[in-house]
Amino acid sequence: MLHVVLNWKSIDGLAGTIAASVVIGFGALWLAGAHRHVWGRIALQDVVGLLFAAIVVALSTAAIVALQVGADAFSRVLLGGIVMYVCGWAAPRLMMRLWLEWYSGRTVGPPSAVEPVLVYGSRRRTEQFIKIAADGTKYRVVGFLHDDPGLSGKRLHGVDSMGSLAHLGHALARLSAKQHEVKRLIIAGDGERPDELQAALDAAAKHGLLLCRLPSLLSLVEPSRLGEVVKAVSIEDILHRDQISINDSRVPTTIAGKTVLVTGAGGSIGSELVRQIATHKPAGIILVESCEFNLYQIDLQMSQRFPHVERITALCDIRDRAAMATIFDRYRPSIVLHAAALKHVPLMETHLDQAILTNILGTHNVATLASDYGVEIMTLVSTDKAVNPTSIMGCTKRWAEIICQSLDEARDHRASPTRYACVRFGNVLDSAGSVVPLFRQQINAGGPLTVTHRDITRFFMTIPEACELILVATAATAQTRPNSSQVFVLDMGDPIRIADLAERMIQLHGFRPYEEIDIEYVGLRPGEKLYEELAHRDEDLMPAPFPKANLARARGCSLETLDAALARILHCARHGNEADMEEALRELVPEFSGRPRRAPARPVVEALAAAS
């Protein structure tokens, strides 16, 4: 046929041309990497490589034919050769890929085992997720939402575009008609802002969907592990505040090679402090904790995550001065971070003596022992509830600040090199005893969520943020050596309404607030404020030597005044009544405004005797 069509002068010329084409074809395919193709996974760039190889072979063949037959045959051989070679080389590979994708789709499992999901986000991330989900066994993308007008009415890897987020209800109706019961909306955006997440959360909650998000390095995820890395959006993600991250070079240079003692090492703040300290190559970490189980937990975590960091466990109560002195004498810490405290506001209102003995006496023990044993710096973890306190907890923490300030101001008189710093901040998200775990427990029980007041607000930050700023404040104090005592007031951003927080948490669990899970307002508890303050009106604020913080010139007192007030309040805590303790608390914190309390219940024996 070719002999007739191309008017070959001899059959020998045709055979030679075919042989030359075969040799050139093998060389072109080798250069294009065709020998490395996995046929069932051929990609667009592989097809492009085959196209270039086909052009090279077709050009060579056309040139040879033109020399033997004439220039008129060049264009026919070139175009026909390109089509023939591309079809011959690419078609089998593409057919193999189509067959494998069809077969893998049939072997994923029963429809009930694969969850249909909607995706909302950027085109790049959505396309990436659709490809990975197609190879997995957890999710099947049945539609995607977007904000790109160019994608309206289009399909992406066989998945229909369903419009913008505003069309979510219509999209769910369409999918329901196709027997796709979607329960999850997955965010696939590029660095979503809190307000964007909030809009997605509102839309998802309106239709009873659980809102999830993808990891940043989605391309590194194995399809078989996709179910593990698609996480529900957390409450931290939707808070309208920027996450704080300070990479201060003073922190590792302050901690490296030093022995660090952390009190309350098993608590929410203490345990995160221990984990962050371990990353800065300390000589050792002393874990002081009064709760046996908490101490076991943090010791176990450290043994698994930081086995190379030397650690000492100390099951000890900071009230026990003799036991604490033994620890200081044996291990000689260079840095002390004091996180141990009793912090539950309503409980402390009915346990004044315990709050005084732990938060005041315990802090005095740790602070004076730090001076006695030549500690370089001690940092107290304080609270915004110490400002104009209305609660026993807040008042005792203000006492703790005054103790550290007084010792720091009197360091020359005491001939001590120890410096003291206080770090004051608001509520820590998801810490033990905070509102977030309580709300989560109430949601799991079906509600209702209990909020004390519609307008109550609190400052919030995450545990890692708080601990990072504590370490930065410690390093800044250790290296700048300020002339006067410092209280660091952390920038907490804007306060957040607890009612808003409750509504968002209900939505995060895929429910509608007030409809599927109710919120009840139960009234302020004893000692509780409607709003918190980060500084007293008489405290002069000035910029701190690092971002996201200020310095407060807080009121202190002389050591003589402190010792006399301390002796009185400890006597009242051990032998007095509530009125005596409240009066003693006001000696150093006159702004303390305690709430009225109910009369304490009579002992059972006395009540029985009266009844008889």
C-alpha positions as CSV (number, residue, x, y, z in Angstrom):
1,M,0.0,0.0,0.0
2,L,2.8,2.5,1.0
3,H,4.6,1.5,-2.2
4,V,1.6,2.6,-4.2
5,V,0.7,5.7,-2.2
6,L,4.2,7.1,-1.9
7,N,5.4,5.9,-5.4
8,W,8.5,4.2,-4.1
9,K,11.1,3.6,-6.7
10,S,12.2,0.2,-5.1
11,I,11.1,-2.0,-2.3
12,D,14.7,-1.9,-0.9
13,G,14.3,1.8,-0.2
14,L,11.1,1.1,1.8
15,A,12.7,-1.5,4.0
16,G,15.7,0.8,4.7
17,T,13.4,3.6,5.7
18,I,11.4,1.3,8.1
19,A,14.6,0.1,9.6
20,A,15.9,3.6,10.1
21,S,12.6,4.6,11.7
22,V,12.7,1.7,14.1
23,V,16.2,2.6,15.3
24,I,15.4,6.3,15.6
25,G,12.1,5.4,17.4
26,F,14.0,3.3,20.0
27,G,16.4,6.2,20.6
28,A,13.6,8.8,20.9
29,L,11.6,6.7,23.3
30,W,14.7,6.1,25.5
31,L,15.4,9.8,25.7
32,A,11.7,10.5,26.5
33,G,12.0,8.0,29.4
34,A,9.3,5.7,28.1
35,H,11.1,2.7,29.5
36,R,10.5,4.1,33.0
37,H,6.8,4.5,32.6
38,V,4.4,2.7,35.0
39,W,1.7,2.1,32.4
40,G,-1.2,2.1,34.8
41,R,-0.1,5.5,36.2
42,I,0.8,7.5,33.1
43,A,0.5,11.2,33.6
44,L,0.1,14.2,31.3
45,Q,3.8,14.9,31.3
46,D,4.5,11.4,30.1
47,V,2.1,11.8,27.2
48,V,3.9,15.1,26.3
49,G,7.2,13.2,26.3
50,L,5.8,10.6,23.9
51,L,4.5,13.4,21.7
52,F,8.0,14.9,21.4
53,A,9.4,11.5,20.6
54,A,6.8,11.0,17.9
55,I,7.6,14.3,16.3
56,V,11.3,13.5,16.3
57,V,10.7,10.1,14.6
58,A,8.1,11.4,12.2
59,L,10.4,14.3,11.1
60,S,13.3,11.9,10.5
61,T,11.1,9.4,8.6
62,A,9.6,12.2,6.5
63,A,13.0,13.5,5.6
64,I,14.2,10.1,4.5
65,V,11.1,9.5,2.5
66,A,11.3,12.9,0.8
67,L,14.8,12.1,-0.3
68,Q,13.7,8.9,-2.0
69,V,10.2,9.8,-3.2
70,G,10.1,13.5,-3.4
71,A,9.2,16.6,-1.4
72,D,5.5,16.2,-1.9
73,A,5.5,13.2,0.4
74,F,7.1,15.0,3.4
75,S,3.9,16.6,4.9
76,R,1.9,13.4,4.5
77,V,4.5,11.3,6.2
78,L,5.0,13.9,9.0
79,L,1.4,14.3,9.9
80,G,0.5,10.6,9.5
81,G,3.6,9.5,11.4
82,I,2.9,11.8,14.4
83,V,-0.7,10.5,14.7
84,M,0.4,6.9,14.3
85,Y,3.2,7.0,16.8
86,V,1.3,8.9,19.5
87,C,-1.7,6.6,19.2
88,G,0.5,3.5,19.1
89,W,2.6,4.5,22.1
90,A,0.1,6.5,24.4
91,A,-3.1,4.6,23.7
92,P,-2.1,1.3,25.4
93,R,-0.8,3.2,28.5
94,L,-4.0,5.3,28.8
95,M,-6.2,2.3,28.4
96,M,-4.2,0.4,31.1
97,R,-4.7,3.4,33.4
98,L,-8.4,3.6,32.7
99,W,-8.8,-0.1,33.4
100,L,-6.9,0.1,36.7
101,E,-8.9,3.1,37.9
102,W,-12.1,1.4,37.1
103,Y,-11.0,-1.8,38.7
104,S,-9.7,-0.1,41.9
105,G,-13.0,1.7,42.2
106,R,-14.8,-1.6,42.1
107,T,-12.5,-3.1,44.8
108,V,-12.6,-0.1,47.3
109,G,-15.3,-1.8,49.3
110,P,-19.0,-1.7,49.9
111,P,-20.6,1.8,49.5
112,S,-21.3,1.9,53.2
113,A,-17.6,1.7,54.0
114,V,-16.7,4.8,51.8
115,E,-18.0,8.1,53.1
116,P,-19.3,10.6,50.5
117,V,-17.9,14.1,51.2
118,L,-18.1,17.6,49.8
119,V,-14.9,19.7,49.4
120,Y,-14.7,23.5,49.6
121,G,-11.6,25.4,48.8
122,S,-9.0,26.3,46.2
123,R,-8.8,24.5,42.8
124,R,-5.3,23.3,43.4
125,R,-6.0,21.7,46.8
126,T,-9.4,20.4,45.8
127,E,-7.9,18.6,42.8
128,Q,-5.1,17.2,45.0
129,F,-7.6,15.8,47.5
130,I,-9.8,14.3,44.8
131,K,-6.8,12.4,43.3
132,I,-5.7,11.1,46.7
133,A,-9.2,10.2,47.8
134,A,-9.7,8.2,44.6
135,D,-6.9,5.9,45.6
136,G,-8.0,5.6,49.3
137,T,-10.7,3.6,51.0
138,K,-12.1,6.3,53.4
139,Y,-13.7,9.1,51.4
140,R,-15.3,9.6,48.0
141,V,-15.6,13.2,46.8
142,V,-19.1,13.6,45.3
143,G,-19.0,17.3,44.6
144,F,-16.9,20.4,45.3
145,L,-17.7,24.0,46.2
146,H,-15.5,27.0,45.2
147,D,-15.3,30.7,44.8
148,D,-13.9,30.6,41.2
149,P,-16.5,31.8,38.6
150,G,-14.4,30.0,36.0
151,L,-15.3,26.6,37.5
152,S,-19.0,27.1,37.5
153,G,-20.7,24.2,35.8
154,K,-17.4,22.4,35.2
155,R,-16.1,19.0,36.3
156,L,-12.8,18.2,37.9
157,H,-11.5,14.7,37.6
158,G,-15.1,13.5,37.1
159,V,-16.4,15.4,40.1
160,D,-19.1,18.0,39.6
161,S,-18.7,21.7,40.5
162,M,-21.6,22.7,42.8
163,G,-21.1,26.4,43.0
164,S,-20.1,28.6,45.9
165,L,-20.5,28.1,49.7
166,A,-23.8,29.9,49.5
167,H,-25.1,27.0,47.3
168,L,-24.4,24.4,49.9
169,G,-28.1,23.6,50.6
170,H,-28.8,23.2,46.8
171,A,-25.7,21.0,46.4
172,L,-26.9,18.7,49.3
173,A,-30.3,18.4,47.7
174,R,-28.8,17.4,44.4
175,L,-26.6,14.9,46.0
176,S,-29.4,13.5,48.1
177,A,-31.4,12.9,45.0
178,K,-28.4,10.8,43.7
179,Q,-28.5,8.8,47.0
180,H,-25.4,10.5,48.4
181,E,-25.9,11.3,52.1
182,V,-23.2,13.7,52.8
183,K,-22.3,14.3,56.5
184,R,-18.9,16.0,56.2
185,L,-17.7,19.2,54.5
186,I,-13.9,19.3,54.1
187,I,-12.0,22.6,53.8
188,A,-9.3,22.5,51.2
189,G,-8.1,26.1,51.2
190,D,-4.6,27.6,51.2
191,G,-4.1,29.1,54.6
192,E,-7.7,29.8,55.7
193,R,-8.3,32.9,57.8
194,P,-10.5,32.5,61.0
195,D,-13.3,34.5,59.4
196,E,-13.3,32.2,56.3
197,L,-13.4,29.2,58.6
198,Q,-16.2,30.8,60.5
199,A,-18.3,31.3,57.4
200,A,-17.7,27.7,56.4
201,L,-18.6,26.6,60.0
202,D,-21.9,28.6,59.9
203,A,-22.8,27.0,56.5
204,A,-21.9,23.5,57.6
205,A,-23.7,23.8,61.0
206,K,-26.8,25.1,59.3
207,H,-27.1,21.9,57.3
208,G,-25.9,19.5,60.1
209,L,-22.5,18.8,58.5
210,L,-19.2,18.2,60.4
211,L,-16.5,20.6,59.3
212,C,-13.0,19.2,58.7
213,R,-9.8,20.5,57.2
214,L,-6.8,19.0,55.3
215,P,-3.2,18.9,56.5
216,S,-0.9,21.5,54.9
217,L,1.4,18.9,53.3
218,L,-1.4,16.9,51.7
219,S,0.8,15.7,48.8
220,L,2.9,13.7,51.3
221,V,-0.1,11.8,52.7
222,E,-0.6,8.1,51.8
223,P,-4.1,7.5,50.5
224,S,-4.5,4.6,53.0
225,R,-4.0,7.1,55.8
226,L,-6.3,9.8,54.6
227,G,-8.9,9.1,57.3
228,E,-6.2,9.8,59.9
229,V,-5.1,13.2,58.6
230,V,-8.5,14.8,57.8
231,K,-9.2,16.5,61.1
232,A,-12.2,18.3,62.4
233,V,-11.8,22.0,62.6
234,S,-10.7,22.9,66.2
235,I,-11.9,25.8,68.3
236,E,-8.4,27.3,68.0
237,D,-8.9,27.5,64.2
238,I,-11.9,29.8,64.4
239,L,-10.9,32.2,67.2
240,H,-10.7,35.7,65.8
241,R,-7.2,36.3,66.8
242,D,-3.7,35.7,65.3
243,Q,-1.8,32.9,66.7
244,I,1.3,34.1,68.6
245,S,4.7,32.7,67.6
246,I,8.0,34.3,68.8
247,N,11.3,32.7,67.8
248,D,13.4,34.5,70.3
249,S,17.0,33.4,70.2
250,R,17.4,34.3,73.9
251,V,15.4,31.3,75.0
252,P,17.7,28.5,73.8
253,T,20.8,30.4,75.0
254,T,19.2,30.9,78.4
255,I,18.1,27.3,78.9
256,A,20.9,25.3,77.2
257,G,23.1,23.5,79.6
258,K,21.0,24.6,82.7
259,T,19.0,22.6,85.2
260,V,15.4,23.8,85.1
261,L,12.9,23.1,87.9
262,V,9.2,23.2,87.0
263,T,6.5,23.1,89.7
264,G,3.1,21.8,88.7
265,A,5.0,19.8,86.0
266,G,2.1,17.5,85.4
267,G,-0.6,20.2,84.8
268,S,-1.7,21.7,81.5
269,I,0.8,24.6,81.6
270,G,3.6,22.8,83.5
271,S,3.7,19.8,81.1
272,E,3.8,22.0,78.0
273,L,6.6,24.0,79.6
274,V,8.5,20.8,80.2
275,R,8.1,19.7,76.6
276,Q,9.2,23.1,75.2
277,I,12.2,23.3,77.6
278,A,13.3,19.8,76.4
279,T,13.8,21.1,72.9
280,H,16.4,23.6,74.1
281,K,19.0,21.1,75.4
282,P,18.8,21.7,79.1
283,A,21.3,19.9,81.4
284,G,18.2,18.4,83.2
285,I,14.6,19.0,84.1
286,I,13.2,18.6,87.7
287,L,9.5,17.7,87.5
288,V,7.9,18.8,90.8
289,E,4.3,17.6,91.1
290,S,2.0,16.8,94.0
291,C,-0.4,14.5,91.9
292,E,1.0,11.0,91.5
293,F,-0.8,10.3,88.3
294,N,0.1,13.6,86.6
295,L,3.7,13.1,87.5
296,Y,3.6,9.5,86.0
297,Q,2.0,10.9,82.8
298,I,4.5,13.6,82.1
299,D,7.4,11.3,83.0
300,L,6.1,8.7,80.6
301,Q,5.7,11.3,77.8
302,M,9.2,12.6,78.4
303,S,10.7,9.1,78.3
304,Q,9.1,8.5,74.9
305,R,9.5,11.9,73.2
306,F,12.7,13.1,74.8
307,P,14.6,10.1,76.1
308,H,18.0,11.9,75.8
309,V,16.9,14.7,78.2
310,E,17.8,14.0,81.8
311,R,14.8,14.3,84.1
312,I,14.2,14.0,87.8
313,T,10.8,13.3,89.2
314,A,9.9,14.8,92.5
315,L,6.5,13.8,94.1
316,C,6.3,16.8,96.4
317,D,3.9,19.4,97.6
318,I,5.2,23.0,97.4
319,R,3.6,23.6,100.8
320,D,6.2,21.3,102.3
321,R,9.2,23.6,102.7
322,A,11.6,20.9,104.1
323,A,10.9,18.5,101.1
324,M,11.3,21.4,98.6
325,A,14.6,22.4,100.3
326,T,15.9,18.9,99.9
327,I,15.2,19.1,96.1
328,F,16.9,22.5,95.8
329,D,19.9,21.3,97.8
330,R,20.3,18.0,95.9
331,Y,19.9,19.3,92.3
332,R,20.7,23.0,92.5
333,P,18.5,24.3,89.6
334,S,19.5,27.4,87.7
335,I,16.0,28.3,86.6
336,V,12.7,27.9,88.4
337,L,9.3,28.1,86.6
338,H,6.5,28.1,89.2
339,A,3.3,26.9,87.6
340,A,1.8,25.0,90.6
341,A,-1.4,26.6,92.0
342,L,-5.0,26.0,92.9
343,K,-6.9,27.8,90.1
344,H,-10.5,26.7,90.1
345,V,-12.4,29.9,91.0
346,P,-15.7,28.5,92.5
347,L,-13.9,25.7,94.5
348,M,-11.4,28.2,96.1
349,E,-14.4,30.3,97.3
350,T,-15.3,27.5,99.7
351,H,-11.7,26.4,100.4
352,L,-10.0,29.6,101.4
353,D,-7.5,28.0,103.6
354,Q,-6.3,25.6,100.9
355,A,-5.9,28.5,98.4
356,I,-3.9,30.5,100.9
357,L,-1.6,27.6,101.8
358,T,-0.9,26.6,98.2
359,N,-0.9,29.8,96.3
360,I,0.6,32.0,99.0
361,L,2.7,29.8,101.3
362,G,3.7,27.5,98.4
363,T,4.8,30.4,96.3
364,H,6.8,31.9,99.3
365,N,8.5,28.6,99.8
366,V,9.6,28.2,96.2
367,A,10.6,31.9,95.9
368,T,12.7,32.1,99.1
369,L,14.3,28.7,98.4
370,A,15.3,30.0,95.0
371,S,17.1,32.9,96.6
372,D,18.7,30.7,99.3
373,Y,20.1,28.3,96.7
374,G,21.3,30.9,94.2
375,V,18.9,30.3,91.4
376,E,19.5,32.7,88.5
377,I,15.8,33.4,87.8
378,M,12.4,32.4,89.0
379,T,9.3,33.0,86.9
380,L,5.8,33.0,88.4
381,V,2.9,31.9,86.2
382,S,0.1,34.4,87.2
383,T,-3.4,35.2,85.9
384,D,-5.5,38.1,84.9
385,K,-7.8,37.3,87.8
386,A,-5.1,38.8,90.0
387,V,-6.1,42.3,88.7
388,N,-8.8,43.9,90.9
389,P,-9.6,40.4,92.2
390,T,-13.2,39.5,93.1
391,S,-12.3,35.8,93.9
392,I,-10.1,34.1,96.5
393,M,-8.1,32.5,93.7
394,G,-7.4,35.9,92.0
395,C,-6.5,37.5,95.4
396,T,-4.1,34.7,96.4
397,K,-2.4,34.9,93.0
398,R,-1.9,38.7,93.5
399,W,-0.3,37.8,96.8
400,A,2.0,35.5,94.9
401,E,3.0,38.4,92.5
402,I,3.7,40.6,95.5
403,I,5.9,38.0,97.1
404,C,8.0,37.7,94.0
405,Q,8.1,41.5,93.4
406,S,9.2,42.1,97.0
407,L,12.0,39.5,96.9
408,D,13.2,41.0,93.6
409,E,13.3,44.5,94.9
410,A,15.1,43.4,98.1
411,R,17.8,41.3,96.3
412,D,20.6,43.7,97.3
413,H,19.5,43.6,100.9
414,R,19.3,39.8,100.8
415,A,22.7,39.6,98.9
416,S,21.0,37.3,96.5
417,P,21.6,37.1,92.7
418,T,18.1,35.7,92.1
419,R,15.9,37.6,89.7
420,Y,12.1,37.2,89.8
421,A,9.6,37.7,87.0
422,C,5.8,37.3,86.9
423,V,3.9,36.5,83.7
424,R,0.2,37.4,83.8
425,F,-2.3,36.1,81.1
426,G,-5.9,35.1,80.8
427,N,-7.6,31.8,80.2
428,V,-5.8,29.0,78.4
429,L,-7.8,27.1,75.8
430,D,-8.4,23.4,76.6
431,S,-6.5,23.4,79.8
432,A,-7.6,21.1,82.6
433,G,-10.7,22.5,84.3
434,S,-11.3,25.2,81.7
435,V,-14.6,25.8,79.9
436,V,-13.6,24.0,76.6
437,P,-13.4,20.5,78.0
438,L,-16.6,21.1,80.0
439,F,-18.4,22.2,76.8
440,R,-17.1,19.2,75.0
441,Q,-18.3,16.9,77.7
442,Q,-21.7,18.5,77.7
443,I,-22.0,18.2,73.9
444,N,-21.1,14.5,74.0
445,A,-23.9,14.1,76.6
446,G,-26.4,15.8,74.4
447,G,-26.4,19.1,76.1
448,P,-27.4,21.6,77.4
449,L,-24.3,23.8,77.6
450,T,-24.2,25.9,80.7
451,V,-23.0,29.5,80.4
452,T,-23.0,31.8,83.5
453,H,-24.0,35.0,81.7
454,R,-24.9,36.1,78.1
455,D,-22.4,38.9,78.2
456,I,-19.5,37.3,80.1
457,T,-16.2,37.5,78.2
458,R,-12.7,36.1,78.7
459,F,-9.3,36.5,77.2
460,F,-8.0,33.3,75.6
461,M,-4.8,31.9,74.2
462,T,-3.5,28.4,73.5
463,I,-1.3,26.3,75.8
464,P,1.7,26.4,73.5
465,E,1.4,30.1,73.0
466,A,1.3,30.8,76.8
467,C,4.2,28.6,77.5
468,E,6.3,30.1,74.7
469,L,5.7,33.6,76.1
470,I,6.6,32.4,79.6
471,L,10.0,31.1,78.4
472,V,10.6,34.3,76.4
473,A,9.8,36.4,79.5
474,T,12.2,34.3,81.5
475,A,15.0,34.6,79.0
476,A,14.4,38.4,78.6
477,T,14.6,38.9,82.4
478,A,17.7,36.7,82.7
479,Q,19.6,38.6,80.0
480,T,18.4,42.2,80.3
481,R,18.8,42.3,84.1
482,P,16.3,45.1,84.7
483,N,16.6,47.4,87.7
484,S,13.2,46.8,89.1
485,S,10.8,43.9,89.4
486,Q,8.8,43.1,86.3
487,V,5.3,41.8,85.7
488,F,4.8,40.8,82.1
489,V,1.3,41.3,80.8
490,L,0.8,39.2,77.7
491,D,-1.2,40.5,74.7
492,M,-4.3,38.3,74.6
493,G,-6.0,40.0,71.8
494,D,-9.7,40.9,72.0
495,P,-11.8,39.2,74.7
496,I,-14.2,36.5,73.5
497,R,-17.9,36.1,74.5
498,I,-18.3,32.7,76.2
499,A,-21.8,32.4,74.6
500,D,-20.1,32.7,71.2
501,L,-17.6,30.1,72.1
502,A,-20.4,27.7,73.2
503,E,-22.2,28.3,69.9
504,R,-19.1,27.6,67.8
505,M,-18.3,24.4,69.7
506,I,-21.8,23.1,69.1
507,Q,-21.4,23.9,65.4
508,L,-18.0,22.2,65.3
509,H,-19.6,19.0,66.4
510,G,-22.1,19.3,63.5
511,F,-25.1,20.4,65.6
512,R,-27.3,23.5,65.5
513,P,-27.2,25.7,68.6
514,Y,-30.5,26.2,70.5
515,E,-32.2,23.7,68.1
516,E,-30.3,20.4,68.5
517,I,-28.3,21.4,71.6
518,D,-29.4,24.1,73.9
519,I,-27.4,26.7,75.8
520,E,-28.6,27.6,79.4
521,Y,-27.6,30.7,81.3
522,V,-27.2,29.8,84.9
523,G,-25.9,33.0,86.5
524,L,-22.5,34.2,87.7
525,R,-20.8,31.9,90.2
526,P,-19.2,33.1,93.5
527,G,-16.0,35.1,92.8
528,E,-16.6,35.3,89.1
529,K,-16.3,38.5,87.0
530,L,-18.3,39.5,84.0
531,Y,-15.1,40.5,82.3
532,E,-11.4,40.2,83.1
533,E,-8.7,42.9,83.1
534,L,-5.0,42.5,82.2
535,A,-3.7,45.4,84.3
536,H,-4.8,47.6,87.2
537,R,-5.7,51.2,86.4
538,D,-2.7,52.4,88.5
539,E,-0.2,50.1,86.8
540,D,1.8,51.9,84.2
541,L,2.1,49.8,81.1
542,M,5.2,50.0,78.9
543,P,6.4,47.9,76.0
544,A,8.2,44.6,76.9
545,P,11.6,43.7,75.4
546,F,9.8,41.3,73.1
547,P,6.6,41.4,71.0
548,K,3.1,40.6,72.2
549,A,3.6,41.7,75.7
550,N,3.8,44.8,78.0
551,L,5.4,45.5,81.4
552,A,3.3,46.5,84.3
553,R,4.7,48.6,87.2
554,A,2.7,46.7,89.8
555,R,2.6,47.6,93.5
556,G,4.9,45.7,95.8
557,C,5.9,46.1,99.5
558,S,8.9,45.9,101.8
559,L,10.1,42.6,103.2
560,E,9.1,43.6,106.7
561,T,5.5,44.3,105.6
562,L,5.4,41.1,103.6
563,D,6.7,39.0,106.5
564,A,4.2,40.5,109.0
565,A,1.3,40.0,106.6
566,L,2.4,36.5,105.7
567,A,2.6,35.5,109.4
568,R,-0.9,36.8,110.0
569,I,-2.6,35.2,107.0
570,L,-1.0,31.8,107.6
571,H,-2.2,31.9,111.2
572,C,-5.7,32.7,110.0
573,A,-5.6,29.9,107.4
574,R,-4.6,27.4,110.0
575,H,-6.7,28.6,112.9
576,G,-9.2,31.3,111.8
577,N,-12.5,31.5,110.1
578,E,-13.5,32.8,106.6
579,A,-14.0,36.4,107.8
580,D,-10.5,36.4,109.4
581,M,-8.9,35.1,106.2
582,E,-10.7,37.6,104.0
583,E,-9.6,40.5,106.2
584,A,-6.0,39.2,106.2
585,L,-6.0,38.9,102.4
586,R,-7.0,42.6,102.1
587,E,-3.9,43.7,104.0
588,L,-1.7,43.4,100.9
589,V,-4.6,43.5,98.3
590,P,-7.0,46.2,99.6
591,E,-8.8,46.2,96.2
592,F,-10.0,42.7,96.8
593,S,-13.9,42.7,96.7
594,G,-15.0,39.3,98.0
595,R,-18.6,38.1,97.3
596,P,-21.0,37.2,100.1
597,R,-20.9,33.6,101.1
598,R,-23.5,31.3,102.6
599,A,-22.9,30.2,106.2
600,P,-20.9,27.0,106.3
601,A,-22.9,23.8,106.9
602,R,-22.8,22.4,110.5
603,P,-21.0,19.1,111.0
604,V,-23.2,16.0,110.8
605,V,-22.7,15.1,114.5
606,E,-23.8,18.6,115.6
607,A,-26.8,18.6,113.3
608,L,-27.9,15.2,114.7
609,A,-27.5,16.4,118.3
610,A,-29.6,19.5,117.6
611,A,-32.3,17.3,115.9
612,S,-32.6,15.0,118.9
